[in-house]
């Protein structure tokens, strides 16, 4: 489980747009988040539940803690991906607004 969250967090860290991007470039970054999620889907809630159930069945507190931590890391990484996508989408809106505002008639 942790591998997915580490890879997703690393991917988000690489998505640092510069200040002078065009709308098309920001759109490409948004599409790259969508592509990443399509190519590397997060763990399903059923799989997470099954993993937590398996840990609980073993009655091992340390293992349960590690499993819970891994699940939390996956959820945080998914939230990070969604947050970055929203921020990039807002950036597109701002760039388009600036272009409309300063467009010569």
C-alpha positions as CSV (number, residue, x, y, z in Angstrom):
1,X,0.0,0.0,0.0
2,X,2.7,2.5,0.9
3,X,4.3,2.2,-2.6
4,X,1.3,3.8,-4.2
5,X,1.3,6.8,-1.8
6,X,5.0,7.3,-2.2
7,X,4.8,7.3,-6.0
8,X,1.8,9.6,-6.0
9,X,3.4,12.1,-3.7
10,X,6.6,12.1,-5.8
11,X,4.5,12.7,-8.9
12,X,2.7,15.7,-7.3
13,X,6.1,17.1,-6.2
14,X,7.2,17.1,-9.9
15,X,4.1,19.1,-10.9
16,X,5.5,22.5,-10.0
17,X,4.2,24.9,-12.6
18,X,6.2,28.0,-13.4
19,X,4.6,31.4,-13.2
20,X,4.6,32.0,-17.0
21,X,2.7,29.0,-18.3
22,X,0.2,29.3,-21.1
23,X,-3.3,28.0,-20.7
24,X,-2.4,25.0,-23.0
25,X,0.6,24.1,-20.7
26,X,-1.5,24.2,-17.6
27,X,-4.2,22.1,-19.4
28,X,-1.5,19.6,-20.1
29,X,-0.6,19.5,-16.4
30,X,-4.2,18.9,-15.5
31,X,-4.4,16.1,-18.1
32,X,-1.2,14.6,-16.7
33,X,-2.9,14.3,-13.2
34,X,-5.9,12.7,-14.9
35,X,-3.6,10.3,-16.8
36,X,-1.6,9.5,-13.7
37,X,-4.8,8.5,-11.8
38,X,-6.0,6.5,-14.8
39,X,-2.6,4.7,-15.1
40,X,-2.1,4.3,-11.3
41,X,-5.5,4.1,-9.8
42,X,-5.7,4.4,-6.0
43,X,-6.6,1.3,-3.9
44,X,-10.3,0.5,-3.9
45,X,-12.2,0.9,-0.7
46,X,-12.9,-2.9,-0.9
47,X,-9.2,-3.7,-1.0
48,X,-8.5,-1.3,1.9
49,X,-11.2,-2.9,3.9
50,X,-10.0,-6.4,3.2
51,X,-6.4,-5.4,4.2
52,X,-7.6,-3.8,7.5
53,X,-9.8,-6.9,8.2
54,X,-6.8,-9.2,7.5
55,X,-4.7,-7.2,9.9
56,X,-7.4,-7.2,12.6
57,X,-7.8,-11.0,12.2
58,X,-4.2,-11.5,13.0
59,X,-4.7,-9.7,16.3
60,X,-1.3,-8.0,16.1
61,X,-1.4,-4.4,17.3
62,X,1.9,-3.4,15.6
63,X,0.7,-4.8,12.3
64,X,-2.6,-3.1,12.6
65,X,-0.9,0.2,13.3
66,X,1.3,-0.2,10.2
67,X,-1.7,-1.1,8.1
68,X,-3.7,1.9,9.3
69,X,-0.7,4.2,8.7
70,X,-0.4,2.9,5.1
71,X,-4.1,3.5,4.5
72,X,-3.8,7.0,5.9
73,X,-0.8,7.7,3.6
74,X,-2.8,6.5,0.6
75,X,-5.7,8.7,1.5
76,X,-3.5,11.7,2.0
77,X,-1.7,11.1,-1.3
78,X,-5.0,10.9,-3.2
79,X,-6.2,14.1,-1.5
80,X,-2.9,15.7,-2.6
81,X,-3.5,14.7,-6.2
82,X,-7.0,16.0,-6.1
83,X,-5.9,19.3,-4.5
84,X,-3.1,19.8,-7.1
85,X,-5.6,19.2,-9.9
86,X,-8.0,21.7,-8.5
87,X,-5.3,24.3,-8.0
88,X,-4.1,23.8,-11.6
89,X,-7.7,24.2,-12.9
90,X,-8.0,27.4,-10.9
91,X,-4.7,28.5,-12.5
92,X,-6.2,27.9,-16.0
93,X,-9.1,30.1,-15.1
94,X,-6.9,32.9,-13.9
95,X,-4.6,32.7,-16.9
96,X,-7.7,32.9,-19.2
97,X,-9.1,35.8,-17.3
98,X,-5.7,37.7,-17.5
99,X,-5.6,37.0,-21.2
100,X,-9.1,38.3,-21.7
101,X,-8.4,41.3,-19.6
102,X,-5.3,42.4,-21.4
103,X,-6.3,41.3,-24.9
104,X,-6.0,44.1,-27.4
105,X,-9.4,44.9,-29.2
